[in-house]
């Protein structure tokens, strides 16, 4: 996993990459909160929990057990597996938001 700085950069880059996926899905990223390992305590963790929620609403989707090696380190590209997970979570989140009468 490398050192702490590399680990934290991998997490930040993954969140940025997931934001790019959200843009591709025509989501307003200002309305989204994208978190890795929320409420898990400090890492490093071998696998991660991805949570995407609607800002200022109690609507969220989560995927556990995302392997750390799915978070790219310095490549500038999102791992296709992480992209698919993020895309499916965004679809699920949009469905939940629409049912609650919230546009994202």
C-alpha positions in Angstrom: 0.0 0.0 0.0 3.0 2.3 0.2 3.4 5.1 2.8 0.7 7.1 4.4 0.9 10.0 1.9 0.5 7.6 -1.0 -2.4 5.9 0.7 -4.2 9.2 1.3 -3.5 10.4 -2.2 -5.0 7.2 -3.6 -8.2 7.8 -1.5 -8.4 11.5 -2.7 -7.8 10.5 -6.3 -10.4 7.8 -6.2 -13.0 10.3 -4.9 -12.0 12.7 -7.7 -12.3 9.9 -10.2 -15.8 8.9 -8.9 -16.8 12.6 -9.3 -15.8 12.3 -13.0 -18.0 9.2 -13.3 -20.9 11.2 -11.7 -20.4 13.9 -14.3 -20.6 11.3 -17.0 -23.9 10.2 -15.5 -25.1 13.8 -15.7 -25.2 14.2 -11.9 -24.7 17.5 -10.3 -21.6 16.8 -8.2 -22.3 19.8 -6.0 -25.3 17.8 -4.7 -23.3 14.7 -3.9 -21.1 13.7 -1.1 -18.6 11.0 -2.0 -16.7 9.3 0.8 -14.4 6.4 1.2 -14.3 4.7 4.6 -16.7 7.1 6.3 -16.9 6.2 10.0 -14.3 3.4 9.7 -11.4 5.1 11.5 -7.9 5.7 10.2 -6.4 3.4 7.7 -4.7 1.9 6.0 -7.4 -0.5 5.1 -7.0 -3.4 2.6 -10.5 -2.8 1.3 -12.8 0.2 1.4 -16.4 1.3 1.8 -17.7 3.7 -0.8 -20.6 5.9 0.2 -22.3 8.3 -2.1 -25.0 10.5 -0.6 -27.2 13.4 -1.5 -26.0 16.6 0.3 -28.5 17.8 3.0 -30.7 14.7 2.6 -30.9 11.3 4.2 -30.4 9.4 1.0 -27.2 7.3 0.5 -25.9 4.2 -1.2 -22.9 2.1 0.0 -20.7 -0.6 -1.4 -18.4 -2.5 0.9 -15.2 -4.5 0.2 -13.8 -2.5 -2.6 -10.2 -3.7 -2.9 -7.5 -1.1 -2.3 -5.8 -2.0 -5.6 -8.9 -0.7 -7.5 -7.9 2.8 -6.4 -5.4 3.9 -9.0 -2.2 5.5 -7.8 -0.9 8.2 -10.1 -2.2 6.7 -13.3 -4.7 9.4 -14.0 -7.3 6.8 -15.0 -10.0 5.2 -13.0 -10.0 1.4 -12.6 -12.8 0.1 -14.8 -14.1 -2.0 -11.8 -14.3 1.0 -9.6 -16.0 2.9 -12.4 -18.7 0.2 -12.8 -19.3 0.1 -9.0 -19.6 3.9 -8.9 -21.9 3.9 -11.9 -24.3 1.3 -10.4 -24.3 3.2 -7.1 -25.1 6.5 -8.9 -28.1 4.8 -10.7 -29.3 3.4 -7.3 -28.9 6.8 -5.6 -30.8 8.6 -8.4 -33.6 6.1 -8.1 -33.8 6.6 -4.3 -33.7 10.4 -4.7 -36.5 10.4 -7.3 -38.7 8.3 -5.1 -38.1 10.8 -2.3 -38.9 13.7 -4.7 -35.4 15.0 -4.8 -33.6 15.9 -8.0 -29.8 15.3 -8.1 
